Amino acid sequence: MEVKKPFILSSMRLPLLDTNTKVKRAVVQVISAMAHHGYLEQPGGEAMVEYIVQQCALPPESEPRKLAPDSEDLPEDGVRAISISTLYLVSTTVDRMSDVLWPYLLEFLTPTRFTGALTPLCRSLVHLAQKKQEVGADAFLIQYDGNVSLPSPYAITTRLLTVSSHPYLGDGRGAASLRLLNVLHRNIHPLLGQRWATTIPLLLEHLDEHTEETLSQKEWEEKLLAFLRDTLTVVSDNTWTCQLSLEMSKQLPCYNGIAQEKNFLYKCIGTTLGAASSKEVVRKQLQELLETARHQEEAEREGLACCFGICAISHLDDVLAQLEDFMRSDVFRKSTGIFNIFKDRNENEVEKLKGTLILCYGHVAARAPRELVLAKVESDILRNIFQYFSTKVLGIKVETKDPALKLCLVQSVCMASQAICSSAQANSFHFSRKAELVAQMMEFIKAEPPDSLRTPIRKKAMLACTYMASLEPALEEHVQADLIHSCLHSVLPVLPEPEGEDDHQESLYLDTMRALEGLLTGLLRRNMTPQGLQIMVEHLSPWIKSPRGHERVRALSLSACLLRYFLEHLHVSALVPFHNLGLLIGLFSPRCADLWPATRQEAVSCVYALLYLQLGYEGFSRDYRDDVAERLLTLKEGLVHPDSAILFHTCNSIAQIIAKRLPPEQLISLLLTMFEGLGDPDRNCSRAATVMVNCLLKERGNMLQEKVPEIVSVLRSKLQETREEYILQAAQHSVHLLASQHCAAVVTSLLGSPLPFDSHTCTLWRALAVEPSLTTQVLGLLLEKLSKDVPFKETRAFLLSSSPGRVATLLPLAATCALCEVMSAPASGPAVLELYPQLFAALLLRISCTVGVALPRNLQAKERKGVGSAVAPRSLEPCSSAADALQAMLLRGGNEDVVQRMELEGGWQLLRTSAGHEEGVTRLASAMAKFAGPRLPLVMKALVCTQSSVYEIQRVTSTSFLAELLNSNVVNDLMLLESLLDNLAARQKDTCASVRRLVLRGLANVASGSPDKVRAHGPQLLTAVIGGLDDRDDPHSLVALEAMVGLARLLDLVEPQDLHPVLLHVAIRIRPFFDSEKMELRSASIHLFGHLNKACQGRCEDVFLEQVVGGLVPLLLHLRDPQGPVTSACRFALRMCGPNLQCDELAAALQKHLQEGRGLHFGEFLNTTCKLLMHHFPELLGRLVSTGLFYFKSSWEDIRAAAPMLTGFLVLHVEPELRPQVDLEQLTAALQLLLKDPAPLVRMKAAETLGRLVKFA
């Protein structure tokens, strides 16, 4: 059988080539059997062992294939598992195989095609090595001279250390490799046994404590590199170290495509070169690494740079020198030649090569000793970094656009800056290139697309700026502002990745956000003051209010981070105010109602931190916990709730907490900031601001008296910016809350609003009418304002104007408009009723003193053009505005009937005009007497108080109103008659003739209103009215006119005994008015004369008869008066005179001819009357003729014609013997003069009379 073994082995060659897994499995089983029977010890047995190892190296399937029931194939995993088991069994149970497998299996450690078999190989080798050690040291030691194909100790060390960097791959090859390395220590180097016996078990223990998920790759690699450094230190042989580094460099190509392990191998090379003492070897190997590296691969660039950095720990000068030498070498120059730089392929290669060099400098700066780096960082490292980054072509600086090269530059600058910061001398280091580097980083950040995040450039750039920010010199303010602005605009707008789609992107974004947080906190660290914090928040403010939710969340997250940092590092050496607390809380607190729940949470965190900052500034320790502030944390749950009612209730609770902890001096800044929040595009936040503002006003509004004008002004401006109903309602509530605590200040502030009040100001005025007690206060204050200033000022509109004009003053005008607005609110009713008399009197008198008063010129233009769409529709004209206010007051006071009656009678329009004002007041009084009787006692009392006003027109108005009241019986019913009469009588001596006139009218009105009371007050009434006839300061006789009209009304009602003593006086006093130029005076006096005669009928005394006779001629002639009322009065008077002439025939004639409504033939009537007069009273001829001569000169044509007619008829019917009574010469002369009268009728009547005088010839 021994003879056949070689033949049987050779017959296995074809099955070894079969790829069928079933065949493979059978082959493995055959090989296992051969091992037990000595076949593998024959020539060709190595091929069988290699086949087993190859099957062990098969890749394991991640998901086993589902095979059909009838399939003959087996999974590759099955073959691999059998092969691993077979190799281990053969190694451990078949003693005769030890010499076959040892050290032969070592040959399979280094080829990369057997990487998958490393774990079973290492296990088998460990067992074999241990068996050899048991035999003896000589048997264990590998004889490399006889086994040239075996890997060297350097190769084994490099391979096993490299694959250990990812220890859980390949069924835990890290632990297996380390155990093999530990067993082979004598073959690696004789000095390593004792040290490795300690260090390798520690590494294995670390692996046992972790899993692939929990192991920190960075920490593990550091442990392996530390193990390598320790090994090199123990060996302490430069030759051995250099050989190891050469072997490591040699194995680098084996890991092409395995980036992570190759990267670690580069670190091992750097560590090994760092331990080498031969500078020539170090520089030569670094040069080779630069020349052979695959610069196109990012991982390789990073690995090579790490190698240079680690090497620089021990050889800084050599590393820097080698990098500069390489830059000057032919390799580099060939790549960067001027004729190649613009060729796409070469340009790409150059960029990658530059990237490698830049990264190398960065890692050198990061790892080299700090005390050495500071001296070289600017002169060597950063200078060369930027030299590689930008190239001069034909003298023009050309910067790359390659993102990979940018990233290399940013990483290197970041590492260099970090190195400087971590130096013990960092505080004293003056970084002269700082501004240049920051500017370059900002360019990179700005160049990144704002809506997506694909590279870590901005993250690294911000980290670099973070480190540089802490170094001197400090950044200039505008540079720092630009840096913050650029970073925020680069990071915050980035659109969030859909959830669960790209973990790498999410990780990159989180890292970028952390970098931004670090930068902002770093900048804040340089100015740890409230002002410094304010600067940061101002940059974030636009983002906090952004219409995009993800931007708001991020901005508030950053704000919360800054506030926490500020709080954690707060050091207050003296009690100083946190002067911008209110402003900051005002910015953050409305976000507690943001549409995004995450934003709400962050907003509460911000407010929470701010309250504790305030406590810190007040002197409380950092570990102090305030019960009130802590309640904020419990309110967070309410902010997640989608129900708006719960959400805003929570906001109200937050505002209450703020109100309790906010210093008084910060309240106004908080409120003003929240008012700004009313215009927030997020309606939820805007609503929250309204809720919080009103809560603060309710809780702390009592402290705001001095700030009321500012608050009211802001409210008005905010209302002009929005049309949202809820803001309007909130503003009304705000004003109401303020007014309930500072009523006078609010009223004064609102009165300061521009006239005419816009609709928003009107809304605020109406807000003061919600609560009766407050409304009463407001109305009372407005009444005070109404009388505080003069109602008008006199001014000359033009320089040449003869009479001054009147211009309204602003305060009373504004108060009037405000009264109108407040009283237009239905809720103001109770307050209006409470102040009814005061309001009525004030507004009526306001109307009176603004009749004919003009607006100031600036307001005239506004009244004509309007001030925009928001102007309220009410008139600003002073008198009209007062009339509108009075109407509103009457309507709100329940007197709609009064308003309607005035409207029907045109009373409101009359009130507004100078000519009709008095009549308008009269109609108002009449309407009030009819429909508002119960209100009159207090109204009368209020008006009586104003009768001593300095303004004549106000006295006129009040007197007119009171006078008209006497025209109604209601004053008698209300028992006001006595007081009214006394009051009016007291005004008889008023300096104003109109007042005196209206007093007389009022007294005469008793005849209409309370005729049954006239007798009781007869003497008083007669005395007062007759006194009006004697008014000496009455140039236009208007008082006398009123007296005559009044007497005519009273005469029929007074007691005869009261009247008779004054009859003669009155008759004499009114006689001159018969011929007055004014129709009213003629009519009233003649009418009164008739009433005097009527009163005397049957009891006429001789003295009064004399007045009757004296009045005959004027009465007869004025029957031809051009004015109808005068002729009517004459008819009445003559009829009344008839009975007193004691001539029944004459009295009958007068009654017959002068009946009302009957036509009068004047000639016939005059002829009859003269005939009767001359028949019964011939002695009166001379008196009648001489009286008639007076009317020859009358200004009225008809009366001039009637006068000679009267004379002619008298002469016609008189006896001749009575001629002596007539002065014919005088009469003839007068008639002859009339013959020249321009009026034909006059001339004709004069001629007729002359003809009748013939009888006296």
Buried (B, 14 or more C-beta within 10 A) or exposed (E): EEEEBBEBBEEBEEBBEEEBBBBBBBBBEBBBEBBBEBBBBBEBBBBBBBBBBBBBBBEEEEEEEEEEEEEEEBBBBBBBBBBBBBBBBBBBEBEEBBEBBBBBBBBBBBBBEBBBBBBBBBBBBBBBBEBBBEEEEEEBBBEBEEEEEBBBBBBBBBBBBBBBBBBBBBBBBBBBBBBBBBBBBBBBBEBBEEBBEEBBEEBBEBBEEBEEEEBEEEEBBEBBBEBBBBBBEBBEBBEBBBBBBBBBBEBBEBBEEBBBBBBBBBBBBBBBBBBBEBEEBBBBBBBEBBEEBBBBBBBBBBBBBBBBBBBBBBBBEBBBBBBEBBBEBEBBEEBBEEEBBEEEEBBBBBBBBBBBBBBBBBBBBBBBEBEBBBEBBBEBBBEBBBBBBEBEEEEEEEBBEBBBBBBBBBBBBBBBBBBBBEBEEBEEBEBEBBBEBBEBBBEBBBEBEEEEBEBBBBBBBBBBBBBBBBBEEBBEEEBBBBBBBBBBBBBBBBEEBEEEEEEEBBEBBEBBBBBBBBBBBBBBBEBBBBEBBBBBBBBBBBBBBBEEBBBBBBBBBBBBBBBBBBBEEBEBEEEEEBBBBBBBBBBBBBBBBBEBBBBBBBBBBBBBBBBBBBBBBBEBEEEEEBEBBEBBEEBBEBBEBEEEEBBBBBBBBBBBBBBBBBBEEBBBBBBBBBBBBBBBEBEBBBBBBBBBBBBBBBBBBEBBBEBBBBBBBBBBEBBBEBEBEBBBEBBBBBBBBBBBBBBBBBBBBBBBBEBBBBBBBBBBBBBBBBBBEBBBBBBBBBBEBBBEBBBBBEEEEEEEEEEEBBBBBBBBBBBBBBBBBBBBBEBBBBBBBBBBBBBBBBBBBBBBBBBBBBBBEEBBEBBEEBBEEBBBEBBBBBBBBBBBBBBBBBBBBBBEBBBBBBEEBEBBBBBBEEEBBBBBBBBBBBBBBEBBBEBBBBBBBBBBEBBEBEBBBBBBBBBBBBBBBBBBBBBBEBEBBEBBBEBBBEBBEBEBBBBBBBBBBBBBBBBEBBBEBBEBBBBBBBBBBBBBBEBEEBEEBBBBBBBBBBBBBBBEBBEEEBBBEBBBEBBBBBBEBBBBEBBBBBBBBBBBBBBBBBBBEEEBEEEBBEBBBBBBBBBBBBBBBEBEBBBBBBBBBBBBBBBBBEBEBBBEBBEEBBEEEEEBEBEEBBBBBBBBBBBBBBEBBBBBBBBBBBBBEBEBBBBBBBBBBBBBBBBBBBEEEBBEBBBBEEBBEBBEEBEEBEEEBBBBBBBBBBEBBEEBE
